[in-house]
Amino acid sequence: MGTLVLQAAISGILTGGVYALMAAGLTLIFGVMDIINVAQGILVVLGAYLSYVLSVDLGVDLFLGLLVTIPAMFVMGVLIQWVFISRLGERERTAMSILATYSVAIIIEGVLGLIFGEDYVQLNAWYVNKSFYVFGFYLPYIYVFGFLLAVGLMAALYLMLYRTHFGTSVRATMQDRRAAQLVGIEVDRVAAFTFGIGVSVTAAGGMVFGATNAFNPNTGYDLISRLLAIVILGGLGSIGGALAAAVVVLVAEDIVSVVWSPTWAPFVFFAMLIIVLSVKPSGFFGRAAARAQ
């Protein structure tokens, strides 16, 4: 049993890195724009379908296809921000963003349903169903590759936020939007690019998710519930909190699946959400802490 639990913990860490990547875009958008993007789940599914088209129709490797899907999803994010979000008033921005992004989710889901139908599909490549043996454990290539991809992109997000002029503008906008405007930062442009970046990471997350899970246009509903639970647990606006929450929750879920029952594993997300918020309503990292980092 001990070996199985350790194997489950390793699997949870690897999977948690990918979920953290998807959740990082969601929490980054909230931190800068006070936007709750409930379309993030279906955007992950869209990223998976883009990888599916490149792989099946054009024979492009899943990871190589990210060179196309990440920029495409960035453009998609900027367009969504410009068409649906930029026109929202300041005072009701957070509340109205839920309705606006839900509308986006319904539109994308409908288009995907028309094009691909309701049948489940899954991405495939030589590394999807193969594992390698190390230190007494079998590790699936796709989970290891996906985790390394997530770590790389999360590191790129960190460098962008803390080592670039644009990142300084983003953090200033996160801390005080009005003050950022007063010192000459074009907050609307920052918001558009931030939304684009937050959506672009769903291309990578969607590719790994689609390679490890069967999906269809309705899969976004389950995904957004999990991603929202992660960002709330981590603290709205905190990328580090999203990473910590994703790893903790996914490890707990996989251990429960092994020790107790796979049926109860999804319950872990919401049980931990209730427990943590009962003790610390701001999550692992409160919003103020996240903005000060």
Backbone bond lengths (Angstrom), bond angles and torsions (degrees), N, CA, C in turn:
res aa  C-N    CA-C-N  psi(-1)  N-CA   C-N-CA  omega(-1)  CA-C   N-CA-C  phi
1 M - - - 1.471 - - 1.526 111.42 -
2 G 1.350 115.87 -38.28 1.455 119.11 -179.35 1.516 112.31 -60.68
3 T 1.341 115.75 -39.04 1.468 120.18 178.47 1.523 111.16 -65.27
4 L 1.342 115.29 -40.84 1.460 119.71 179.61 1.530 111.11 -64.73
5 V 1.329 116.33 -39.95 1.468 120.24 179.06 1.524 110.54 -64.86
6 L 1.341 116.23 -42.28 1.470 119.67 179.21 1.526 110.71 -65.65
7 Q 1.338 115.95 -39.97 1.457 119.93 176.73 1.522 110.41 -61.86
8 A 1.347 117.02 -40.74 1.462 121.67 179.08 1.526 110.57 -65.45
9 A 1.339 116.76 -38.88 1.466 120.45 179.59 1.523 110.69 -64.80
10 I 1.336 116.55 -42.49 1.470 120.06 178.28 1.525 110.26 -63.22
11 S 1.340 115.93 -44.19 1.463 120.09 177.98 1.529 111.09 -60.68
12 G 1.335 116.21 -40.10 1.465 120.30 179.42 1.518 112.13 -64.37
13 I 1.327 117.19 -38.61 1.461 120.90 178.44 1.523 110.46 -65.05
14 L 1.335 116.23 -45.11 1.462 120.23 -179.38 1.525 110.98 -63.56
15 T 1.338 116.44 -44.86 1.463 120.40 179.12 1.522 110.84 -69.05
16 G 1.329 116.95 -37.22 1.462 121.12 -179.44 1.513 112.56 -61.16
17 G 1.336 117.28 -34.05 1.452 119.84 178.04 1.520 111.82 -62.05
18 V 1.335 116.68 -39.65 1.462 120.73 179.72 1.527 110.69 -69.24
19 Y 1.333 116.86 -43.24 1.466 119.76 177.68 1.528 110.69 -64.17
20 A 1.335 116.34 -35.46 1.469 119.55 177.63 1.513 110.64 -62.51
21 L 1.331 116.62 -38.32 1.464 120.60 178.51 1.523 110.78 -61.86
22 M 1.335 116.80 -46.08 1.468 120.45 179.03 1.522 111.20 -65.30
23 A 1.339 116.41 -39.95 1.458 120.48 -179.12 1.524 111.96 -72.85
24 A 1.341 117.77 -28.14 1.461 120.91 -179.78 1.520 110.83 -60.74
25 G 1.329 116.84 -41.22 1.463 119.51 177.28 1.512 111.82 -62.85
26 L 1.321 116.27 -39.44 1.464 121.12 179.72 1.516 111.44 -65.12
27 T 1.326 117.13 -45.09 1.462 120.36 -177.53 1.526 111.74 -75.14
28 L 1.357 117.53 -29.88 1.467 120.41 175.87 1.518 110.43 -64.33
29 I 1.329 116.36 -43.01 1.460 120.93 178.70 1.520 110.29 -61.76
30 F 1.328 117.10 -43.01 1.458 119.15 179.37 1.524 110.53 -65.95
31 G 1.330 117.46 -42.74 1.455 120.16 -176.34 1.504 113.29 -60.84
32 V 1.332 117.20 -36.92 1.459 121.17 -177.11 1.521 111.71 -87.22
33 M 1.338 116.61 -39.25 1.461 120.21 -167.26 1.522 115.13 -115.53
34 D 1.341 118.17 -4.37 1.465 121.07 -172.63 1.526 111.01 56.37
35 I 1.332 115.95 36.31 1.462 122.61 -179.68 1.525 109.17 -108.38
36 I 1.323 116.44 127.28 1.458 121.03 173.87 1.521 106.98 -97.10
37 N 1.315 116.30 101.73 1.459 121.91 -172.78 1.528 110.88 -86.98
38 V 1.320 117.38 86.84 1.462 120.34 -179.67 1.524 111.90 -74.41
39 A 1.327 117.25 -3.25 1.466 120.51 174.57 1.528 112.05 -84.53
40 Q 1.337 118.05 -2.14 1.459 120.16 -175.87 1.528 111.94 -59.07
41 G 1.326 117.21 -36.86 1.457 120.77 -179.93 1.517 112.41 -62.35
42 I 1.327 117.33 -49.09 1.465 120.20 -178.92 1.522 110.41 -70.36
43 L 1.332 117.97 -27.38 1.458 120.44 175.95 1.528 111.02 -68.03
44 V 1.325 116.75 -34.29 1.463 120.46 172.78 1.528 109.88 -61.69
45 V 1.333 115.89 -44.67 1.465 121.06 178.99 1.533 109.99 -63.63
46 L 1.327 116.99 -39.79 1.459 120.56 177.01 1.527 110.54 -60.90
47 G 1.328 116.57 -42.82 1.459 120.16 176.41 1.518 111.67 -60.15
48 A 1.334 116.56 -38.44 1.465 120.48 177.77 1.525 110.73 -65.31
49 Y 1.340 117.02 -40.98 1.465 120.06 179.09 1.528 111.88 -67.51
50 L 1.330 117.51 -36.46 1.463 119.64 176.42 1.527 110.67 -61.74
51 S 1.340 116.27 -43.07 1.463 120.24 176.27 1.527 110.59 -63.64
52 Y 1.330 116.50 -36.84 1.461 121.69 179.31 1.534 110.75 -62.32
53 V 1.325 116.24 -45.28 1.470 120.55 -179.92 1.522 110.35 -63.97
54 L 1.319 117.50 -45.91 1.466 120.62 -179.69 1.528 111.25 -62.93
55 S 1.334 115.66 -38.92 1.457 120.18 -177.28 1.526 112.44 -73.86
56 V 1.338 116.52 -49.54 1.461 120.88 -174.57 1.522 112.11 -77.48
57 D 1.312 116.79 -45.80 1.471 120.20 -174.24 1.530 113.74 -84.68
58 L 1.339 117.13 -31.61 1.459 120.09 -175.53 1.521 113.65 -115.29
59 G 1.324 117.04 -6.60 1.456 120.26 178.07 1.511 114.70 71.03
60 V 1.334 117.47 24.40 1.467 121.64 -178.73 1.525 109.73 -85.16
61 D 1.316 117.23 134.70 1.462 121.37 177.09 1.528 110.22 -58.57
62 L 1.333 116.40 146.51 1.460 121.06 -174.90 1.522 112.34 -58.76
63 F 1.316 116.88 -45.75 1.466 119.80 -178.16 1.527 111.02 -73.99
64 L 1.304 117.68 -37.83 1.459 120.45 177.00 1.527 110.55 -64.88
65 G 1.321 116.81 -33.44 1.459 121.06 178.92 1.515 113.88 -63.44
66 L 1.344 116.61 -19.40 1.467 119.80 178.56 1.531 111.90 -63.65
67 L 1.326 116.61 -23.46 1.467 120.21 176.44 1.523 110.92 -63.90
68 V 1.325 116.36 -21.31 1.469 121.72 176.49 1.513 111.06 -98.61
69 T 1.331 117.01 -45.84 1.472 120.17 -172.11 1.526 113.40 -72.22
70 I 1.326 118.09 -35.05 1.472 119.10 179.90 1.537 111.30 -64.66
71 P 1.345 119.42 -49.99 1.476 117.84 175.43 1.530 112.90 -61.43
72 A 1.353 116.95 -37.14 1.463 119.62 179.74 1.521 110.96 -63.08
73 M 1.331 117.34 -41.98 1.455 120.69 179.37 1.533 111.51 -70.79
74 F 1.336 116.69 -30.66 1.468 119.64 174.75 1.524 110.32 -61.73
75 V 1.328 116.35 -47.15 1.466 120.76 178.01 1.521 110.30 -61.48
76 M 1.337 116.52 -41.21 1.459 120.60 177.29 1.526 110.77 -58.36
77 G 1.329 116.90 -43.80 1.452 120.88 -179.81 1.521 112.55 -63.53
78 V 1.330 116.48 -43.64 1.468 120.13 178.48 1.523 110.56 -62.14
79 L 1.332 117.33 -41.34 1.467 120.95 178.71 1.524 111.80 -64.72
80 I 1.329 117.36 -41.40 1.468 120.83 178.08 1.519 109.91 -62.14
81 Q 1.327 115.93 -43.38 1.463 119.03 179.56 1.521 111.16 -63.32
82 W 1.316 116.94 -41.79 1.464 120.72 -177.04 1.525 111.62 -70.94
83 V 1.325 117.72 -41.24 1.461 121.28 -175.07 1.526 112.22 -81.63
84 F 1.322 117.78 -41.53 1.452 120.74 -170.18 1.538 114.53 -106.92
85 I 1.332 117.20 -32.98 1.458 119.90 -169.91 1.519 113.43 -98.90
86 S 1.316 117.42 -39.35 1.466 120.86 -171.93 1.519 112.68 -62.52
87 R 1.316 117.06 -22.61 1.461 120.60 -177.55 1.520 113.47 -89.01
88 L 1.317 117.59 -2.10 1.458 120.38 178.65 1.527 110.27 -74.27
89 G 1.315 116.62 139.89 1.460 120.74 178.60 1.513 111.69 -69.59
90 E 1.328 116.56 156.06 1.454 121.74 -176.87 1.527 111.97 -63.42
91 R 1.327 117.08 -43.75 1.463 120.32 -171.39 1.513 112.32 -68.80
92 E 1.314 117.94 -37.70 1.464 120.36 -176.91 1.530 111.68 -106.76
93 R 1.336 117.34 17.86 1.456 121.48 -172.92 1.537 112.09 -56.42
94 T 1.335 117.97 -49.70 1.459 119.93 -174.81 1.516 112.19 -63.42
95 A 1.333 116.40 -48.20 1.463 120.15 -178.58 1.520 111.46 -65.62
96 M 1.333 117.17 -45.01 1.462 120.68 -177.47 1.528 111.93 -70.81
97 S 1.336 116.78 -24.42 1.458 119.26 179.36 1.530 111.64 -64.08
98 I 1.323 116.14 -30.32 1.462 119.63 178.05 1.519 110.01 -63.11
99 L 1.339 116.48 -45.39 1.465 120.56 179.33 1.527 111.02 -67.72
100 A 1.334 116.48 -42.17 1.466 120.04 -178.14 1.523 111.59 -63.86
101 T 1.330 116.82 -47.65 1.465 119.32 -178.15 1.532 111.49 -73.61
102 Y 1.329 117.34 -27.44 1.466 119.22 173.88 1.526 109.92 -65.38
103 S 1.323 116.23 -38.51 1.468 120.22 175.77 1.527 110.91 -61.45
104 V 1.346 115.46 -42.10 1.460 120.08 176.85 1.527 110.15 -59.66
105 A 1.338 116.25 -44.09 1.466 120.45 -179.37 1.524 111.50 -61.07
106 I 1.327 117.13 -42.39 1.468 121.56 -179.63 1.536 110.07 -64.11
107 I 1.335 116.25 -42.44 1.470 120.30 179.77 1.528 110.94 -62.42
108 I 1.339 116.22 -48.76 1.470 120.17 -178.48 1.525 110.55 -64.21
109 E 1.319 116.86 -42.08 1.463 120.30 178.88 1.524 110.98 -60.58
110 G 1.327 116.48 -42.85 1.457 120.29 179.42 1.519 112.51 -63.55
111 V 1.336 116.34 -42.81 1.463 120.39 179.15 1.524 110.55 -64.71
112 L 1.324 117.28 -43.66 1.464 120.61 178.77 1.523 110.95 -63.23
113 G 1.332 116.37 -38.79 1.461 120.11 177.80 1.516 112.42 -63.00
114 L 1.341 116.54 -40.35 1.462 120.44 178.87 1.532 111.71 -66.38
115 I 1.319 116.28 -38.44 1.460 120.29 -175.73 1.530 112.26 -80.13
116 F 1.338 115.85 -46.29 1.465 119.72 -171.41 1.532 114.06 -106.96
117 G 1.343 117.74 -12.17 1.457 119.44 -177.46 1.519 111.33 77.89
118 E 1.342 115.85 -170.93 1.458 120.92 -175.48 1.528 113.19 -100.50
119 D 1.330 118.32 -0.64 1.463 120.59 -179.63 1.526 110.46 -68.91
120 Y 1.332 114.74 145.16 1.456 119.97 177.86 1.533 109.93 -78.23
121 V 1.325 115.49 141.85 1.457 121.49 175.50 1.527 108.16 -131.46
122 Q 1.322 116.27 167.09 1.458 120.67 177.13 1.519 109.21 -147.91
123 L 1.319 116.01 143.14 1.458 120.72 179.01 1.524 110.17 -73.81
124 N 1.310 115.20 150.26 1.458 119.16 -176.88 1.531 110.75 -139.86
125 A 1.312 115.21 144.29 1.467 123.40 174.74 1.518 106.45 -163.51
126 W 1.322 116.94 172.51 1.467 118.82 -175.32 1.527 112.31 -61.59
127 Y 1.340 117.48 -28.71 1.459 121.51 -175.42 1.530 113.31 -92.40
128 V 1.315 118.12 0.34 1.467 120.41 -177.75 1.526 111.59 -74.39
129 N 1.323 117.67 -40.82 1.462 120.90 -174.78 1.527 113.39 -111.55
130 K 1.320 117.33 16.97 1.458 120.45 179.42 1.527 110.61 -115.54
131 S 1.342 115.31 150.38 1.453 121.85 -179.98 1.523 109.67 -128.61
132 F 1.322 116.16 164.75 1.454 120.46 172.48 1.523 109.01 -128.70
133 Y 1.312 115.94 153.64 1.466 122.89 -172.98 1.518 109.70 -100.29
134 V 1.320 116.51 125.62 1.462 120.32 179.18 1.528 109.41 -149.88
135 F 1.332 116.47 129.57 1.465 122.95 178.23 1.528 112.69 51.49
136 G 1.303 116.26 37.53 1.450 120.02 175.43 1.515 115.36 85.96
137 F 1.345 117.43 6.33 1.466 120.94 -178.06 1.524 110.22 -127.22
138 Y 1.321 114.62 146.83 1.455 121.02 172.01 1.526 108.59 -95.65
139 L 1.326 115.99 119.86 1.459 120.41 -178.82 1.524 108.75 -113.72
140 P 1.336 117.64 123.01 1.473 120.43 178.15 1.532 110.49 -65.26
141 Y 1.316 115.86 134.37 1.457 120.30 179.42 1.530 111.92 -55.42
142 I 1.328 117.14 -43.74 1.462 120.22 -173.68 1.524 111.45 -64.33
143 Y 1.353 117.08 -36.03 1.462 119.10 178.93 1.526 110.86 -70.13
144 V 1.327 116.30 -40.00 1.473 119.34 178.95 1.523 110.37 -67.48
145 F 1.338 116.59 -46.51 1.460 120.23 178.48 1.530 110.70 -61.45
146 G 1.342 115.75 -42.00 1.460 119.99 179.85 1.514 111.98 -64.02
147 F 1.339 116.59 -40.10 1.466 120.80 178.54 1.524 110.50 -64.77
148 L 1.337 117.18 -44.28 1.467 120.33 178.86 1.530 110.87 -63.08
149 L 1.331 116.08 -39.26 1.466 120.28 176.51 1.521 110.62 -61.84
150 A 1.349 116.19 -44.35 1.461 120.49 -179.54 1.521 111.13 -63.51
151 V 1.325 116.62 -43.31 1.471 120.37 178.76 1.525 110.19 -62.02
152 G 1.338 116.36 -42.87 1.461 119.92 179.85 1.517 112.73 -62.53
153 L 1.333 116.34 -44.26 1.461 119.69 -178.70 1.531 111.48 -72.44
154 M 1.341 116.52 -35.44 1.471 118.83 175.76 1.527 110.29 -64.51
155 A 1.334 116.41 -39.27 1.467 119.82 176.74 1.523 110.53 -64.24
156 A 1.340 116.68 -38.29 1.463 120.24 177.80 1.525 110.54 -64.57
157 L 1.343 116.67 -40.19 1.469 119.81 176.03 1.521 110.68 -61.08
158 Y 1.336 116.71 -42.77 1.465 120.51 179.62 1.527 110.79 -62.23
159 L 1.334 116.25 -46.24 1.464 119.60 179.70 1.517 111.11 -63.29
160 M 1.332 115.98 -37.94 1.464 119.61 178.04 1.527 110.58 -63.01
161 L 1.335 116.68 -41.89 1.463 120.50 -176.45 1.524 112.65 -73.38
162 Y 1.339 117.41 -34.27 1.460 120.10 -170.32 1.524 114.94 -115.07
163 R 1.332 117.41 -2.25 1.458 118.53 -177.16 1.529 112.95 -130.43
164 T 1.327 117.53 11.41 1.469 120.06 179.85 1.524 110.20 -131.34
165 H 1.332 114.81 158.84 1.464 119.85 176.78 1.521 110.76 -63.85
166 F 1.335 115.65 -39.24 1.461 118.89 177.96 1.523 110.64 -62.92
167 G 1.330 116.86 -39.58 1.456 120.10 177.92 1.514 112.47 -61.86
168 T 1.323 116.29 -37.48 1.466 120.16 176.11 1.525 110.38 -61.69
169 S 1.331 116.28 -41.05 1.467 120.39 177.38 1.521 111.15 -64.70
170 V 1.329 116.14 -39.31 1.463 120.25 178.85 1.522 110.41 -63.31
171 R 1.331 116.99 -47.87 1.462 120.20 -178.43 1.524 111.59 -66.44
172 A 1.322 117.11 -35.76 1.464 119.82 176.35 1.525 110.52 -64.07
173 T 1.322 116.28 -40.78 1.464 120.29 178.53 1.509 110.79 -66.79
174 M 1.347 117.91 -36.49 1.457 122.12 177.40 1.526 111.17 -63.15
175 Q 1.330 116.03 -38.96 1.458 120.12 -176.24 1.525 112.01 -76.09
176 D 1.334 117.37 -43.39 1.469 119.96 -178.69 1.523 108.39 -162.14
177 R 1.316 116.16 102.20 1.462 121.80 -175.85 1.529 111.57 -60.46
178 R 1.321 116.89 -44.13 1.463 120.30 -176.98 1.526 111.33 -67.26
179 A 1.335 116.64 -42.12 1.465 119.77 178.30 1.526 110.94 -64.10
180 A 1.355 116.25 -37.07 1.464 119.83 178.07 1.526 110.50 -61.97
181 Q 1.325 117.40 -39.75 1.462 120.86 176.88 1.522 111.22 -62.64
182 L 1.324 116.88 -39.48 1.455 121.46 -176.68 1.527 112.50 -66.34
183 V 1.339 117.25 -28.81 1.464 119.55 -179.94 1.527 111.73 -93.37
184 G 1.336 116.92 9.72 1.461 120.52 171.74 1.511 116.42 98.05
185 I 1.323 118.27 7.07 1.466 120.67 178.68 1.528 109.41 -78.04
186 E 1.315 116.85 130.12 1.462 121.33 178.02 1.528 108.41 -80.57
187 V 1.332 115.27 87.46 1.465 119.97 -171.30 1.528 112.16 -65.90
188 D 1.330 118.10 -29.19 1.467 119.31 178.17 1.531 111.05 -66.19
189 R 1.331 115.96 -40.63 1.459 119.43 177.93 1.528 109.97 -67.75
190 V 1.334 116.32 -41.69 1.463 120.67 177.64 1.529 109.99 -59.73
191 A 1.335 116.05 -42.92 1.462 120.39 -179.76 1.525 111.12 -62.57
192 A 1.329 116.97 -44.09 1.464 120.90 -178.51 1.527 110.95 -63.14
193 F 1.331 116.91 -45.50 1.461 120.02 -179.19 1.533 110.66 -69.63
194 T 1.321 116.72 -35.81 1.461 119.50 178.20 1.518 110.77 -65.17
195 F 1.325 117.18 -43.25 1.459 120.59 177.32 1.529 109.65 -61.53
196 G 1.329 116.35 -41.25 1.455 119.77 177.74 1.518 112.19 -61.80
197 I 1.324 117.38 -42.54 1.466 121.34 178.70 1.522 110.13 -66.03
198 G 1.335 116.53 -43.26 1.456 120.18 179.62 1.515 112.93 -61.04
199 V 1.323 116.60 -33.40 1.463 120.96 178.24 1.526 110.78 -82.26
200 S 1.327 117.71 -34.16 1.470 120.35 -175.88 1.526 112.28 -61.80
201 V 1.348 117.06 -33.83 1.464 118.46 -179.15 1.530 111.76 -68.26
202 T 1.336 117.35 -17.06 1.462 119.21 177.47 1.525 111.02 -68.34
203 A 1.336 117.80 -21.19 1.461 120.24 176.82 1.520 110.06 -63.66
204 A 1.335 116.07 -45.09 1.460 120.20 178.76 1.520 110.95 -69.87
205 G 1.326 115.98 -46.25 1.457 119.37 178.64 1.513 111.77 -61.86
206 G 1.325 116.75 -40.21 1.455 120.89 179.67 1.511 112.23 -65.82
207 M 1.330 117.36 -37.82 1.464 120.28 178.90 1.525 110.44 -62.89
208 V 1.344 116.69 -48.57 1.464 119.39 -179.33 1.524 110.59 -66.97
209 F 1.323 116.86 -40.69 1.467 120.21 178.35 1.527 110.04 -61.21
210 G 1.326 116.96 -44.55 1.458 120.81 -178.70 1.514 113.54 -67.57
211 A 1.346 116.87 -24.05 1.462 120.65 177.85 1.528 112.15 -82.98
212 T 1.321 116.97 -18.62 1.466 121.06 -177.76 1.521 113.21 -111.31
213 N 1.340 116.89 -6.54 1.465 120.90 -179.63 1.528 109.54 -143.73
214 A 1.325 116.23 144.13 1.460 119.63 169.59 1.525 108.03 -72.29
215 F 1.328 117.41 145.64 1.455 120.14 -176.70 1.526 110.35 -145.42
216 N 1.336 114.66 157.44 1.461 122.44 170.87 1.519 107.46 -145.01
217 P 1.338 120.33 -179.84 1.470 119.97 -175.89 1.525 114.98 -60.31
218 N 1.339 118.39 -18.15 1.466 120.52 -179.68 1.523 112.97 -88.06
219 T 1.316 117.98 -4.18 1.460 121.28 -175.20 1.526 112.12 -67.05
220 G 1.314 117.19 -21.56 1.457 120.54 -177.08 1.511 114.08 -60.58
221 Y 1.342 117.76 -27.18 1.463 120.07 -177.65 1.523 111.22 -65.98
222 D 1.329 116.77 -45.15 1.460 119.74 178.43 1.519 110.70 -66.26
223 L 1.322 117.10 -38.71 1.456 120.90 -179.02 1.521 112.27 -63.86
224 I 1.323 117.40 -46.36 1.469 118.87 -176.08 1.513 111.00 -65.94
225 S 1.333 117.51 -33.53 1.464 118.95 177.90 1.525 110.58 -64.51
226 R 1.324 116.93 -39.49 1.463 120.79 178.10 1.532 111.39 -69.52
227 L 1.321 117.10 -43.61 1.465 120.29 -178.26 1.525 111.28 -65.62
228 L 1.330 116.77 -40.76 1.463 119.39 177.63 1.523 110.67 -64.12
229 A 1.334 117.13 -39.88 1.461 119.91 177.61 1.529 110.58 -61.21
230 I 1.332 116.51 -40.04 1.469 120.35 -179.84 1.524 111.40 -65.23
231 V 1.342 117.70 -47.15 1.468 119.01 -176.34 1.527 111.32 -70.89
232 I 1.324 117.59 -30.38 1.463 119.95 176.70 1.523 110.12 -70.92
233 L 1.330 116.64 -42.49 1.459 120.28 176.64 1.525 111.06 -61.76
234 G 1.330 116.52 -43.50 1.455 120.49 -177.83 1.515 113.59 -72.76
235 G 1.332 116.55 -23.00 1.456 121.50 -175.58 1.511 109.49 107.08
236 L 1.315 116.89 116.57 1.463 121.12 -176.90 1.529 110.63 -56.20
237 G 1.314 116.26 125.02 1.451 121.00 179.13 1.511 114.40 97.27
238 S 1.345 118.74 -4.62 1.464 121.42 -176.35 1.525 110.67 -107.05
239 I 1.327 117.29 112.96 1.460 121.39 177.47 1.528 110.20 -68.83
240 G 1.327 117.50 -42.05 1.459 120.65 176.63 1.518 111.62 -61.48
241 G 1.320 116.36 -37.54 1.456 120.50 177.50 1.516 112.14 -65.61
242 A 1.340 116.57 -38.02 1.462 120.66 178.06 1.522 110.40 -62.95
243 L 1.334 116.79 -41.09 1.458 120.66 178.74 1.528 110.72 -63.93
244 A 1.334 116.57 -47.53 1.458 120.14 -179.43 1.521 111.26 -62.34
245 A 1.328 116.78 -45.22 1.461 120.92 -178.38 1.524 111.37 -64.46
246 A 1.330 117.30 -42.60 1.467 120.55 -178.56 1.520 111.00 -61.93
247 V 1.325 116.85 -45.74 1.463 120.09 -178.69 1.528 110.59 -66.04
248 V 1.328 117.22 -46.31 1.469 120.75 -178.71 1.522 110.90 -60.62
249 V 1.331 116.62 -47.34 1.459 120.42 -175.32 1.528 111.22 -69.57
250 L 1.334 118.03 -42.67 1.462 120.06 -179.10 1.523 111.78 -67.89
251 V 1.329 117.60 -36.47 1.466 120.40 175.41 1.526 109.86 -63.93
252 A 1.335 116.45 -46.07 1.469 120.22 179.43 1.521 110.70 -61.38
253 E 1.330 117.07 -41.29 1.467 120.76 -179.58 1.525 111.00 -62.85
254 D 1.322 117.89 -45.22 1.459 120.66 -178.26 1.527 111.62 -68.05
255 I 1.327 117.23 -36.36 1.469 120.29 178.07 1.527 110.48 -67.26
256 V 1.331 117.04 -42.93 1.469 120.49 177.11 1.528 110.03 -61.02
257 S 1.318 116.77 -38.86 1.462 121.05 179.85 1.528 111.43 -61.16
258 V 1.337 116.86 -37.19 1.464 121.33 -178.66 1.527 111.71 -81.51
259 V 1.327 116.39 -45.47 1.462 120.89 -173.52 1.518 111.92 -78.61
260 W 1.314 116.82 -37.03 1.456 120.69 -173.91 1.522 110.72 -110.12
261 S 1.342 116.38 -82.94 1.458 120.00 -178.80 1.524 109.63 -163.06
262 P 1.338 118.34 139.80 1.472 120.20 175.96 1.526 112.59 -60.19
263 T 1.327 116.68 -24.75 1.464 120.55 -179.60 1.519 111.42 -63.03
264 W 1.337 116.05 -34.14 1.462 120.47 -176.58 1.529 112.93 -91.32
265 A 1.325 117.07 -7.47 1.473 119.85 -175.66 1.535 113.28 -58.41
266 P 1.358 120.01 -46.71 1.473 118.81 -180.00 1.529 113.37 -62.83
267 F 1.323 116.96 -22.84 1.465 121.06 179.74 1.528 111.49 -63.67
268 V 1.354 115.86 -23.92 1.469 120.87 -176.81 1.520 111.34 -59.24
269 F 1.345 117.08 -41.29 1.461 120.88 -178.93 1.523 110.85 -51.26
270 F 1.313 115.28 -51.42 1.462 119.92 -170.59 1.526 112.25 -84.99
271 A 1.334 116.76 -27.54 1.464 119.54 173.93 1.526 109.97 -65.70
272 M 1.336 116.74 -44.60 1.455 119.87 178.30 1.522 111.38 -66.48
273 L 1.323 117.04 -34.55 1.460 120.77 177.64 1.523 110.60 -60.85
274 I 1.326 116.50 -46.27 1.465 121.22 -179.66 1.520 110.77 -65.07
275 I 1.338 116.73 -43.86 1.462 121.02 -177.35 1.526 111.08 -64.91
276 V 1.335 116.37 -49.84 1.468 120.29 -177.26 1.526 111.29 -64.28
277 L 1.329 117.53 -44.39 1.457 120.01 -178.19 1.522 112.53 -70.43
278 S 1.327 116.93 -23.41 1.470 119.74 175.17 1.516 110.72 -69.97
279 V 1.350 115.87 -33.14 1.464 120.91 -179.28 1.530 111.16 -89.90
280 K 1.326 116.18 -42.37 1.475 121.82 -176.85 1.522 108.87 -137.96
281 P 1.320 118.24 89.70 1.470 122.01 -174.26 1.527 114.44 -56.74
282 S 1.331 118.23 -23.80 1.464 120.41 -179.47 1.521 113.07 -83.71
283 G 1.344 117.61 0.61 1.447 120.55 -179.10 1.521 111.73 84.15
284 F 1.340 116.23 -173.32 1.460 120.13 -178.84 1.526 111.49 -56.81
285 F 1.337 116.15 -42.46 1.461 121.89 177.81 1.517 107.34 -126.15
286 G 1.336 116.76 117.91 1.455 119.68 178.30 1.501 111.26 -66.34
287 R 1.329 115.70 163.80 1.458 119.93 -177.50 1.519 111.74 -60.69
288 A 1.337 116.58 -40.69 1.463 119.04 -179.38 1.520 111.00 -62.66
289 A 1.351 115.60 -40.78 1.463 119.04 179.43 1.510 111.01 -64.97
290 A 1.326 115.79 -40.43 1.456 119.56 -179.03 1.505 111.16 -62.96
291 R 1.291 117.09 -37.78 1.467 120.19 -176.23 1.520 111.45 -78.80
292 A 1.276 116.76 -17.61 1.457 118.78 179.88 1.508 112.16 -88.33
293 Q 1.376 116.34 -13.44 1.452 119.61 -175.16 1.525 111.37 -73.66
